[in-house]
Amino acid sequence: MSVRQSLLAILDQGPCYGYQLRAEFTRRTGAASLNVGQIYNTLERLERDGLVSKDEVDAEGHVYWRITDAGSSAVRDWFDTPLERAEDTRDELALKLALAATLPGVDVMRLVHAQREASQRRLDEVTARYVTVDVTDPAAVVGSLGLSSSLFAAEAEVRWLAHVEDRLVGQSFASLGLELSPDKPKRGRPAKATAGATA
């Protein structure tokens, strides 16, 4: 989640103070409240980058922040640019199962079964919450976008775990049982290939 871009997008509607930004973020996204310290740190970085500036202080001492022209331009660019989702090669669950499948003495199938049960419980819990969303209330529909993202992610995880189990069963899989490699990795960067070297 880009806190930076989210705060800019809200400020593009008008000047706000820190707690107001936090309340607007939660009201508009349905996401958990941001940490106020994180909001002020982000505002200071945005000010340093010329995207916001401090505005007036009201009678209660609230310091308002105003978006600059450069900030408004950054918001438009953010909304106009599709998000690129990088392939996550460090997904914790995928790493855990890959390690379990290669370490002697670890029952990877037991891990897969246990994870499938836990992931199915999570899917059931999120589904139960999602079906209570009032689809006739536009604010509730918008506020539930994060919940629907969690629902589809949980559904995908359950499907992926079924795929993993099918793959492992199809191979009559126990464990690769990889021992530690006797190769000694060299420190530093790999040597550069010299001109005329053969591959």
N, C-alpha and C positions, 0 to 999 in steps of 0.2 A: 504494500500500500504506500502510495506517495503522499505523506503528510504535507510535504512542501507544496505540491500541486493542489492538493485539496484545500489548503488554507488560502492559497491564491485565488482559487475558483470562488470561494465564499466571499473573499474581500472584493472580488470583481463586482459583487452586488452592492457594495457600499462599505464604509468604514466600520470596523468592529474592534472590540477589545478582547483580550485573551480568553476570558471565561465565556464570552459571547460566541467566540469562534468554536470553542469546545462544544457548547450547547447546539450550535447550528450544525456542526459536523455530525453529531449523534442524531439530531432530528432529521437530517436529510439522508443519512446513509443507513441508519439502524445499527451501526457498528458501535462497539464499546467506546466509552468516552476516552479521548486522548488524555495523556498526562499533561497537566498545565505547564510543567517545567519544559516538556518537549515542545509545546506550542510556542513558548517564549523564546526558546533556543532557536527554533525554526524561524520565527519572526526576525530575530536579530541577524540570522544568516541571510534572509531575504532582503533585509535592509542593507546589509553589506554589499549584496549583489545588485542593488539598485532597483529591486522589484516591488518594494513597499517602502513607505516612510511613516514616521510617527506623525500623528495628527493632533487634534485637540485633546485636552484632559477635561473630563466632565466634573460636575460638582462633587461627585462621590470619589473622585481620584482615578477613575478608569482612563487609561491611556489608549486612545483609539489609533488604529493603524489603517492607512489608506494605500491602495494599490497604485502603482505608477503606470505610465503608458507602457513601459517595458514589461511590467508584470501582467498587464492585460493581454499583451501580445503573447507572452509565455503561456497564459491560460488557453488562448485560442489555438496555439500550436499543440498543446497537450490534448485538447479535445479533438483536433483534426488528425492526430497521428495515432494509428492503431498500435496497441501494445504488442510488443514482440515477446512472446513467452519462450524463454530459452529452455532447451532440454535440460532437465534437472538430473545430472549424473551423481548428485550427492543426496538424493532422496533417502532419508534415514531408513525407511522400511525396506526399500530395495537393497540398500547396503547391508542391512542386518541379515536379510535372507540370502544374499550372495555370499556373505561371510559364513553363515551357518552351513551353506551347501558345500563349502570347501574345507571346513575344519573337521578333522577327525573327531568322532565321539559326540557330535552335535546332531540331534534328530531334527533335520530340517522340516520333515513332513509334520511333526508335532507342532513346530513353530507356525507353519502355514495354517494348520487347522485351528490353532488357538487364535491366530490373527484374524482368520476369516470369521470366527465367532464374534470377536470383539468388534470388527469392522461392521458386521451385520447388525449388532446391537446399536452401534453409532448411527447406521443408516436408518434403523427403525425409529430411534429417538428423534433424529432430525426430521424424518417424514411425519411423525406425529405432530411436531411443532409446525411444520409447513402447511399441513392440511387445515390448520386453524386460522390461517391468514384470511382476512376478509377481502375477497377479490373484488368486492364492490367499492372498497375504499382505496382511492388512488394513493394516498399516503402510506397505507399498509402494504400495498403492492410494491411501491418503490422501496419502502423500508425492509421488505423481505428479500430483496435482490441478493444480499449477502448470504441469507439463509438458503436460498435456492442454489447459490454457488456451492455452499457446503453440502447440500443434498446431492447434487450431481457429482461432486468430488467423492463423496462417500460411496455412491453407487458405482462409480468408475473403479474405486479401490476394491470393492467386493468382486466386481467382474474380473479385474486384473488378478486377484488372488485365486479365483477359480481357474483362470488361464495358467497361472504358475503351478497350481496343483495338478492340472491335466498334463502339463509338460513334464513335471517330475515323475508322475505316475506312469506316463507313456514311456519313460526311459527306465522304468523299474529302478527309480533313483533311490540310493541310500545316501551317499556322500561322495564327493570327489576325493575327499581325504588328502588334500594337498599338504605335503610336509613343507617346512620352511625351505626356501630355495637356497642352494649352496652358493649361488652367484653373489658376488660382492659388488653391489652398486658403487660406482665411482662418485666421489663428491664433485660438486660444481657442475658447470654446464658441459653438455656433450661436446666432444672435440669436433671442430669444423672439418668438413671434408676438404681435402687438398685437391688442387687442380690435377686432373689426370688420374685420380684414384678410381678404382673399379668398384662397382656396387656389389 
